[in-house]
Amino acid sequence: MELATQKVALASAEMVIPDLEQRHAEALAALALLLGRAPEGFDIEQQSLAQLQEPPLGAGLPSELLTRRPDIAIAEANLQAASADVTVARAALYPSISLTAEAGLQNPALNAAVLTLPGSGPTLNLGASVMQAIFNHGRLRAVQAQAQAKDQELLAAYRAAILAALRDVETALSALQHLNEQRAWVEESLVESEHAFDGARLRYEAGSGNYLTLLEAQRTVYAARDQSVQYKLARLQALVSLAKALGGGWHSPAAARATPAGPAS
C-alpha cells in the first residue's frame, strides 16, 4: 500500500512536467517576439524568482500617469481631429468671398464667362457665390451634423478609455492589496511545513517514526515551497499589470530629486 501510494504521488508530479515545459516554451517564444528575434533556438540565462527585486510602490500614485497610456492618447487625438472636422464643416456653410475696401468683390478666380455676359459683373458673381452656398445648404448641414455626431461618438470613446484605464489601475491595486494580506499566511505555511519535516526526519532517524510519515512531511514541504513560488510570481505579475495600467513605470519624488541633471542642450 505504501509503495502504491508513493507511485501515485510520483506519477502526479511527473504529469505536471510536460505542461510546465510547454508553458516555458511559450514564454520564451513571447519574449523572443518582444525582442524582435526568431523564436527558434532562442534562450535566456535562467535565474530564480527570488533574485528579482520588486519595484517600490509609493502611496498615492498620481492620476496624471494615466495620460501615458497609448489607448487614451489615441482616443484624445481622434477627439481633437473630430473637433477640427466640426470647425471645418461649420466654416463651409459660409460663402468663400471677401470684399475690398471699395466694396468690390476680391476674388482672383472669377468666372470669365460670367463677367462677359451682358449686365454681369462682380455683383452677379457675388450673388452666384451666395446662391451656391444656399443651394448646397442641405448638403453642408448634413456634413456638419455628421461631423458633430462623430465628435460625440469619439467623446464617448474617450470617456470609455479613461474609465477602462481607471478600472485597470483599480484592479491591479486591489490584486496587490489582497496579495499583501496573503503574505503572512504563505510565509507561515512554508516555515511550519519545514519545521514539521525536520521533526519527522529526526523522529525517523531516532527510530520512532516510519518512512511514509517522513515522505508525507517532505511532500508537504514541496507543496508549500511551490505555493511560495506561485505567490512570488503572482506579485510580479500584479506589478507588471499595474505598470501597464499606468502606461509604463514611474519615478518617486525622492528618486527624481536624486537624479543628477544632464548637460544643458
MOCOR-V140100 format. One record per helix or strand of 2 or more residues. SS is the DSSP state (a for helix, b for strand). FROM is the first residue (numbers start at 1). LEN is the number of residues. If there is no record, write none. Layout:
BEGIN
SS&FROM&LEN, SS&FROM&LEN
END
This chain:
BEGIN
a&2&33, a&49&3, a&63&6, a&70&22, a&112&4, a&122&14, a&137&69, a&211&35, a&253&6
END
